């Protein structure tokens, strides 16, 4: 089963959880446990340094376990951009859901990034990634 990490701003965790259900419907797994755990405001700055490091490493391992990264394009996606950079450095395919947003330059990384307008198209892009990997 192809596993997908969903990268999105913390405040978009509810949307990421919905994408997890969509991924499951299409037969994909997911590794982005941050979204299932996220509740309330983004309070990472208030956490102890050891707790922040634990969360950062958990997300990094989740990206390492993923066969692809699905990015929900949105404003204020600083952490997501770091996650995408990590995925690109590891040659993990990245699918950007534009959602009418202006995307960063890394969204055009040839051979690694695929840009799609909506989430349904992302499922098709993930299926193509699966076919190429087989």
Secondary structure, 3 states (H helix, E strand, C coil): CCEEEEECCHHHHHHHHHHHHHHHHCCCEECCHHHHHCCCCCCHHHCCHHHHHHHHHHHHHHHHHCCEEEEECCCCCHHHHHHHHHHHHCCCEEEEECCCCCCCHHHHCCCCEEEECCHHHHHHHHHHHHHHHC
